[in-house]
Amino acid sequence: MYYTKEEDSTLQLVGVPFLKSSSSNSRCHTTPSRITQREISSSNRRMFGAVVVGIGTAGWVRIRDILAPHQGSSAEKLTVKGFISRRSLDSQQGVSQLSVEEALKRKDIDVAFVCTENSAHEENVRTFLQAGKHVCVEYPMALNYKTAVELWNLAQEKGLILHEEHIELYSEDYKQLKKEVKGKTLLEGTLHFTGGVLKPGFGFMAFSGIARLTWLVDLFGQLAVTAATLEEDISKNYSKMTAKMLTADQKPLTWIEERGPGLQRVKNINFQFESGSLTEIPPSPRGAVGLFMQDLIHFSSKLMGQVSQEDIQKEKMRILHCSELADKIQQLCDR
Protein backbone atom coordinates (compact mmCIF):
# COMPACT_ATOMS: atom_id res chain seq x y z
CA MET A 1 0.00 0.00 0.00
CA TYR A 2 1.34 3.43 -0.90
CA TYR A 3 -0.21 6.53 0.58
CA THR A 4 0.91 10.16 0.15
CA LYS A 5 -1.95 12.04 1.84
CA GLU A 6 -1.08 14.91 -0.49
CA GLU A 7 -1.74 18.13 1.43
CA ASP A 8 -5.02 17.46 3.13
CA SER A 9 -6.58 15.41 5.92
CA THR A 10 -9.37 14.09 3.69
CA LEU A 11 -9.06 10.64 5.23
CA GLN A 12 -11.58 8.89 7.42
CA LEU A 13 -9.29 8.13 10.32
CA VAL A 14 -10.22 6.15 13.40
CA GLY A 15 -9.13 7.74 16.68
CA VAL A 16 -9.53 7.43 20.40
CA PRO A 17 -11.81 9.78 22.31
CA PHE A 18 -10.35 10.84 25.65
CA LEU A 19 -12.19 12.41 28.51
CA LYS A 20 -12.33 16.13 27.99
CA SER A 21 -9.96 18.14 30.13
CA SER A 22 -10.30 21.81 30.89
CA SER A 23 -7.92 24.11 29.02
CA SER A 24 -5.79 26.37 31.18
CA ASN A 25 -4.85 29.88 30.18
CA SER A 26 -1.26 30.11 29.04
CA ARG A 27 0.98 32.55 27.29
CA CYS A 28 2.90 31.87 24.11
CA HIS A 29 6.50 31.10 25.08
CA THR A 30 9.27 31.31 22.51
CA THR A 31 12.18 29.89 24.46
CA PRO A 32 13.56 26.48 23.43
CA SER A 33 12.59 23.16 24.96
CA ARG A 34 14.47 22.20 28.12
CA ILE A 35 16.10 19.09 26.63
CA THR A 36 19.67 18.89 27.95
CA GLN A 37 22.84 17.84 26.16
CA ARG A 38 23.04 14.78 28.41
CA GLU A 39 19.54 13.76 27.27
CA ILE A 40 20.51 14.35 23.63
CA SER A 41 23.64 12.22 24.02
CA SER A 42 21.56 9.47 25.62
CA SER A 43 18.98 9.78 22.83
CA ASN A 44 21.61 9.00 20.22
CA ARG A 45 22.27 5.62 21.86
CA ARG A 46 18.80 4.29 22.68
CA MET A 47 15.62 3.26 20.88
CA PHE A 48 12.35 5.16 21.23
CA GLY A 49 9.28 3.02 21.80
CA ALA A 50 6.20 4.33 19.98
CA VAL A 51 2.44 3.88 20.09
CA VAL A 52 0.24 4.83 17.15
CA VAL A 53 -3.09 6.41 18.16
CA GLY A 54 -5.71 5.84 15.48
CA ILE A 55 -5.46 3.02 12.96
CA GLY A 56 -6.97 4.61 9.87
CA THR A 57 -4.88 5.08 6.74
CA ALA A 58 -2.43 7.55 8.27
CA GLY A 59 -1.93 5.34 11.34
CA TRP A 60 -1.41 2.29 9.12
CA VAL A 61 1.29 4.15 7.18
CA ARG A 62 2.99 5.26 10.40
CA ILE A 63 3.23 1.65 11.56
CA ARG A 64 4.52 0.54 8.17
CA ASP A 65 7.23 3.21 8.10
CA ILE A 66 8.40 2.53 11.68
CA LEU A 67 8.62 -1.18 10.93
CA ALA A 68 10.62 -0.54 7.75
CA PRO A 69 12.49 2.76 8.23
CA HIS A 70 14.69 4.38 5.63
CA GLN A 71 18.07 2.71 5.87
CA GLY A 72 20.71 4.70 7.72
CA SER A 73 18.23 7.36 8.89
CA SER A 74 17.30 8.49 12.39
CA ALA A 75 13.93 6.73 11.91
CA GLU A 76 15.76 3.48 12.68
CA LYS A 77 15.75 4.61 16.33
CA LEU A 78 11.98 4.13 16.54
CA THR A 79 10.30 0.85 17.42
CA VAL A 80 6.53 0.41 17.47
CA LYS A 81 5.12 -1.11 20.67
CA GLY A 82 1.43 -1.09 19.80
CA PHE A 83 -1.55 0.84 18.50
CA ILE A 84 -4.70 2.30 20.02
CA SER A 85 -8.16 2.29 18.45
CA ARG A 86 -11.76 2.77 19.52
CA ARG A 87 -12.52 -0.57 17.93
CA SER A 88 -11.37 -3.98 19.12
CA LEU A 89 -9.04 -5.13 16.34
CA ASP A 90 -6.71 -7.96 15.51
CA SER A 91 -3.01 -7.22 15.24
CA GLN A 92 -2.05 -4.81 12.45
CA GLN A 93 1.13 -5.60 10.49
CA GLY A 94 2.13 -7.80 13.40
CA VAL A 95 1.57 -5.01 15.96
CA SER A 96 -0.83 -5.57 18.86
CA GLN A 97 -3.56 -3.30 20.18
CA LEU A 98 -3.07 -1.54 23.52
CA SER A 99 -5.42 0.27 25.84
CA VAL A 100 -4.93 3.98 26.45
CA GLU A 101 -4.13 3.29 30.10
CA GLU A 102 -1.44 0.76 29.27
CA ALA A 103 0.21 3.04 26.72
CA LEU A 104 0.31 5.93 29.19
CA LYS A 105 1.85 3.83 31.96
CA ARG A 106 4.41 1.80 30.05
CA LYS A 107 8.00 2.92 30.54
CA ASP A 108 9.09 1.50 27.20
CA ILE A 109 6.75 3.84 25.30
CA ASP A 110 8.36 7.23 24.79
CA VAL A 111 6.45 8.56 21.78
CA ALA A 112 2.84 8.84 20.61
CA PHE A 113 1.85 9.27 16.96
CA VAL A 114 -1.59 10.90 16.93
CA CYS A 115 -3.38 9.94 13.70
CA THR A 116 -7.02 10.49 14.64
CA GLU A 117 -9.63 12.78 13.09
CA ASN A 118 -8.77 16.45 13.62
CA SER A 119 -11.35 17.05 16.33
CA ALA A 120 -9.65 14.44 18.56
CA HIS A 121 -6.10 15.78 18.15
CA GLU A 122 -6.12 18.23 21.06
CA GLU A 123 -7.20 15.77 23.75
CA ASN A 124 -4.86 13.04 22.53
CA VAL A 125 -1.87 15.38 22.34
CA ARG A 126 -2.60 16.86 25.76
CA THR A 127 -3.06 13.44 27.39
CA PHE A 128 0.22 11.99 26.11
CA LEU A 129 2.22 15.14 26.85
CA GLN A 130 0.90 15.14 30.41
CA ALA A 131 2.07 11.52 30.69
CA GLY A 132 5.59 12.54 29.67
CA LYS A 133 5.52 11.22 26.09
CA HIS A 134 6.89 13.00 23.02
CA VAL A 135 4.16 13.57 20.42
CA CYS A 136 3.99 13.60 16.63
CA VAL A 137 0.53 14.73 15.47
CA GLU A 138 -1.04 15.06 12.04
CA TYR A 139 -1.95 18.65 11.19
CA PRO A 140 -3.64 20.57 12.67
CA MET A 141 -2.78 19.80 16.30
CA ALA A 142 -5.76 21.88 17.44
CA LEU A 143 -8.77 23.58 15.89
CA ASN A 144 -8.04 27.00 17.38
CA TYR A 145 -4.95 29.12 17.99
CA LYS A 146 -5.30 29.44 21.77
CA THR A 147 -5.27 25.67 22.24
CA ALA A 148 -2.29 25.25 19.91
CA VAL A 149 -0.32 27.71 22.07
CA GLU A 150 -1.32 25.82 25.22
CA LEU A 151 -0.12 22.52 23.79
CA TRP A 152 3.25 23.97 22.70
CA ASN A 153 3.65 25.49 26.18
CA LEU A 154 2.81 22.17 27.85
CA ALA A 155 5.43 20.38 25.75
CA GLN A 156 7.99 23.02 26.65
CA GLU A 157 7.21 22.82 30.36
CA LYS A 158 7.60 19.03 30.24
CA GLY A 159 10.80 19.19 28.19
CA LEU A 160 9.22 17.16 25.40
CA ILE A 161 9.23 17.24 21.60
CA LEU A 162 5.91 18.23 20.04
CA HIS A 163 5.95 17.83 16.27
CA GLU A 164 3.14 18.73 13.87
CA GLU A 165 3.32 16.83 10.58
CA HIS A 166 3.36 18.88 7.38
CA ILE A 167 4.10 16.46 4.58
CA GLU A 168 2.79 18.96 2.02
CA LEU A 169 6.17 20.72 2.28
CA TYR A 170 7.97 17.51 1.22
CA SER A 171 6.16 16.89 -2.07
CA GLU A 172 8.34 17.15 -5.16
CA ASP A 173 5.76 19.45 -6.80
CA TYR A 174 5.98 21.87 -3.90
CA LYS A 175 9.77 21.75 -3.78
CA GLN A 176 9.85 22.70 -7.46
CA LEU A 177 7.26 25.43 -6.94
CA LYS A 178 9.37 26.90 -4.15
CA LYS A 179 12.39 26.98 -6.46
CA GLU A 180 10.32 28.80 -9.10
CA VAL A 181 9.11 31.41 -6.58
CA LYS A 182 12.47 32.00 -4.88
CA GLY A 183 13.98 35.40 -5.58
CA LYS A 184 10.90 36.76 -7.35
CA THR A 185 9.02 39.88 -6.22
CA LEU A 186 5.31 39.14 -5.77
CA LEU A 187 2.70 41.58 -7.04
CA GLU A 188 -0.38 39.52 -6.21
CA GLY A 189 -1.43 35.90 -6.03
CA THR A 190 -4.21 33.36 -5.69
CA LEU A 191 -4.27 29.76 -4.49
CA HIS A 192 -7.59 28.02 -5.21
CA PHE A 193 -8.16 24.48 -3.93
CA THR A 194 -11.12 22.29 -4.83
CA GLY A 195 -12.00 18.91 -3.36
CA GLY A 196 -14.72 16.56 -2.26
CA VAL A 197 -16.90 16.80 0.82
CA LEU A 198 -15.23 16.21 4.18
CA LYS A 199 -16.90 14.10 6.84
CA PRO A 200 -17.51 15.58 10.31
CA GLY A 201 -14.50 15.91 12.59
CA PHE A 202 -12.13 17.85 10.34
CA GLY A 203 -12.99 21.30 11.66
CA PHE A 204 -13.52 24.63 9.91
CA MET A 205 -12.16 24.89 6.36
CA ALA A 206 -9.26 27.16 7.35
CA PHE A 207 -8.01 24.40 9.68
CA SER A 208 -8.84 21.33 7.58
CA GLY A 209 -7.09 23.06 4.67
CA ILE A 210 -4.22 24.51 6.65
CA ALA A 211 -1.75 22.74 4.36
CA ARG A 212 -2.52 25.31 1.64
CA LEU A 213 -2.12 28.15 4.11
CA THR A 214 1.22 26.64 5.12
CA TRP A 215 2.29 26.75 1.47
CA LEU A 216 1.52 30.46 1.25
CA VAL A 217 3.33 31.29 4.50
CA ASP A 218 6.33 29.18 3.55
CA LEU A 219 6.50 30.83 0.12
CA PHE A 220 5.79 34.45 1.03
CA GLY A 221 6.46 34.87 4.76
CA GLN A 222 4.17 36.23 7.47
CA LEU A 223 0.70 37.25 6.34
CA ALA A 224 -2.13 39.39 7.69
CA VAL A 225 -5.80 38.54 7.14
CA THR A 226 -7.86 41.47 5.85
CA ALA A 227 -11.18 39.79 4.99
CA ALA A 228 -12.81 36.37 4.80
CA THR A 229 -16.16 35.00 3.66
CA LEU A 230 -17.89 31.62 3.67
CA GLU A 231 -20.50 30.56 1.12
CA GLU A 232 -22.54 27.48 1.96
CA ASP A 233 -25.36 25.50 0.38
CA ILE A 234 -26.15 22.89 3.00
CA SER A 235 -28.73 21.18 0.79
CA LYS A 236 -26.01 20.50 -1.79
CA ASN A 237 -23.21 19.85 0.73
CA TYR A 238 -21.27 22.70 -0.90
CA SER A 239 -18.98 25.23 0.79
CA LYS A 240 -16.52 27.86 -0.37
CA MET A 241 -14.19 29.86 1.85
CA THR A 242 -12.38 32.92 0.50
CA ALA A 243 -9.66 34.64 2.54
CA LYS A 244 -7.94 37.89 1.61
CA MET A 245 -4.46 38.46 3.01
CA LEU A 246 -1.50 40.81 2.69
CA THR A 247 2.21 40.03 2.74
CA ALA A 248 4.65 42.06 4.81
CA ASP A 249 5.18 44.15 1.65
CA GLN A 250 1.43 44.79 1.43
CA LYS A 251 0.97 42.57 -1.61
CA PRO A 252 -2.46 40.87 -1.87
CA LEU A 253 -2.92 37.11 -1.66
CA THR A 254 -6.23 35.27 -2.00
CA TRP A 255 -6.77 31.77 -0.64
CA ILE A 256 -9.87 29.84 -1.71
CA GLU A 257 -11.03 26.47 -0.37
CA GLU A 258 -13.98 25.02 -2.27
CA ARG A 259 -15.61 21.67 -1.51
CA GLY A 260 -18.61 19.84 -2.82
CA PRO A 261 -19.80 16.54 -4.31
CA GLY A 262 -17.97 15.71 -7.52
CA LEU A 263 -15.34 18.41 -7.21
CA GLN A 264 -11.96 17.10 -8.31
CA ARG A 265 -9.00 17.47 -5.99
CA VAL A 266 -7.06 20.28 -7.67
CA LYS A 267 -4.81 23.17 -6.62
CA ASN A 268 -4.83 26.12 -9.01
CA ILE A 269 -2.34 28.96 -8.62
CA ASN A 270 -1.99 32.38 -10.21
CA PHE A 271 1.06 34.22 -8.89
CA GLN A 272 1.96 37.50 -10.57
CA PHE A 273 5.56 38.66 -10.17
CA GLU A 274 7.46 41.68 -11.43
CA SER A 275 9.33 39.30 -13.76
CA GLY A 276 6.27 37.42 -15.05
CA SER A 277 3.54 35.02 -13.95
CA LEU A 278 3.28 31.50 -12.61
CA THR A 279 -0.08 29.84 -13.29
CA GLU A 280 0.67 26.14 -12.92
CA ILE A 281 2.32 24.05 -10.22
CA PRO A 282 5.39 22.54 -11.90
CA PRO A 283 4.89 18.77 -12.31
CA SER A 284 7.61 16.64 -10.78
CA PRO A 285 8.28 12.91 -10.55
CA ARG A 286 7.58 11.19 -7.23
CA GLY A 287 10.53 11.30 -4.86
CA ALA A 288 12.49 8.23 -3.85
CA VAL A 289 11.50 8.61 -0.17
CA GLY A 290 7.80 8.79 0.73
CA LEU A 291 6.30 11.92 2.27
CA PHE A 292 5.45 10.29 5.60
CA MET A 293 8.89 8.71 5.77
CA GLN A 294 10.52 12.12 5.26
CA ASP A 295 8.40 13.49 8.10
CA LEU A 296 9.24 10.48 10.28
CA ILE A 297 12.96 11.09 9.72
CA HIS A 298 12.56 14.77 10.61
CA PHE A 299 10.67 13.97 13.82
CA SER A 300 13.09 11.26 14.92
CA SER A 301 16.00 13.62 14.21
CA LYS A 302 14.43 16.02 16.70
CA LEU A 303 14.21 13.23 19.28
CA MET A 304 17.92 12.56 18.80
CA GLY A 305 18.89 16.22 19.12
CA GLN A 306 20.01 16.44 15.49
CA VAL A 307 17.82 19.44 14.63
CA SER A 308 19.00 22.83 15.88
CA GLN A 309 16.91 24.75 18.38
CA GLU A 310 16.87 27.63 15.91
CA ASP A 311 15.25 25.44 13.24
CA ILE A 312 12.81 23.97 15.74
CA GLN A 313 11.83 27.46 16.85
CA LYS A 314 11.31 28.65 13.26
CA GLU A 315 9.10 25.66 12.57
CA LYS A 316 7.10 26.26 15.72
CA MET A 317 6.52 29.93 14.90
CA ARG A 318 5.41 29.08 11.36
CA ILE A 319 2.91 26.54 12.67
CA LEU A 320 1.54 28.93 15.29
CA HIS A 321 1.35 31.75 12.74
CA CYS A 322 -0.71 29.56 10.40
CA SER A 323 -2.97 28.54 13.29
CA GLU A 324 -3.48 32.19 14.25
CA LEU A 325 -4.33 33.09 10.63
CA ALA A 326 -6.80 30.19 10.39
CA ASP A 327 -8.42 31.28 13.65
CA LYS A 328 -8.78 34.85 12.36
CA ILE A 329 -10.29 33.61 9.08
CA GLN A 330 -12.84 31.51 10.99
CA GLN A 331 -13.77 34.45 13.20
CA LEU A 332 -14.43 36.66 10.17
CA CYS A 333 -16.47 33.95 8.45
CA ASP A 334 -18.55 33.40 11.59
CA ARG A 335 -19.66 37.03 11.77
Residue, then its C-alpha position, 0 to 999 in steps of 0.5 A: m500500500y502506498y499513501t501520500k496524503e497529499e496536502d489534506s486530511t481528507l481521510q476517514l481516520v479512526g481515533v480514540p476519544f479521551l475524557k475532555s480536560s479543561s484548558s488552562n490559560s497560558r501565554c505563548h513562550t518562545t524559548p527552546s525546549r528544556i532538553t539537555q545535552r546529556e539527554i541528547s547524548s543518551s537519545n543517540r544511543r537508545m531506541f524510542g518506543a512508539v504507540v500509534v493512536g488511530i489506525g486509519t490510513a495515516g496510522w497504518v502508514r505510520i506503523r509501516d514506516i516505523l517497521a521498515p524505516h529508511q536505511g541509515s536514517s534516524a527513523e531506525k531509532l523508533t520501534v513500534k510497541g502497539f496501536i490504540s483504536r476505539r474498535s477492538l481489532d486484531s493485530q495490524q502488520g504484526v503489531s498488537q492493540l493496547s489500551v490507552e491506560e497501558a500506553l500511558k503507563r508503560k515505561d518502554i513507550d516514549v512517543a505517541f503518533v496521533c493519527t485520529e480525526n482532527s477534532a480528537h487531536e487536542e485531547n490526545v496530544r494533551t493526554f500523552l504530553q501530560a504523561g511525559k511522552h513526546v508527540c507527533v501529530e497530524y496537522p492541525m494539532a488543534l482547531n483554534y490558535k489558543t489551544a495550539v499555544e497551550l499545547w506547545n507550552l505544555a510540551q515546553e514545560k515538560g521538556l518534550i518534543l511536540h511535532e506537527e506533521h506537514i508532509e505537504l512541504y515535502s512533495e516534489d511538486y511543492k519543492q519545485l514550486k518553491k524553487e520557481v518562486k524563490g527570488k521573485t518579487l510578488l505583485e499579487g497571487t491566488l491559491h484556489f483548492t477544490g476537493g470533495v466533501l469532508k466528513p464531520g470531525f475535520g474542523f472549519m475549512a481554514f483548519s482542515g485546509i491549513a496545508r494550503l495556508t502553510w504553502l503560502v506562508d512558507l513561500f511568502g512569509q508572514l501574512a495578515v488577514t484582511a477579509a474572509t467569507l464563507e459561502e454554503d449551500i447545506s442542501k447540496n453539501y457545498s462550501k466555499m471559503t475565500a480569505k484575503m491576506l497581505t504580505a509584509d510588503q502589502k501585496p495581496l494574496t487570495w486563498i480559496e477552499e472550495r468543496g462539494p460533491g464531484l469536485q476534483r481534488v485540484k490546486n490552481i495557482n496564479f502568482q503575478f511577479e514583477s518578472g512574469s507570472l506562474t499559473e501552474i504548479p510545476p509537475s515533478p516525478r515522485g521522490a524516492v522517499g515517501l512523504f510520511m517517511q521524510d516526516l518520520i525522519h525529521f521527527s526522529s531527528k528532533l528526538m535525537g537532538q540532530v535538529s538545531q533549536e533555531d530550526i525547531q523554533k522557526e518551525k514552531m513559529r510558522i505553525l503557530h502563525c498559520s494557526e493564528l491566521a486560520d483562527k482569524i479567518q474563521q472568526l471573520c467567516d462566523r460574523 
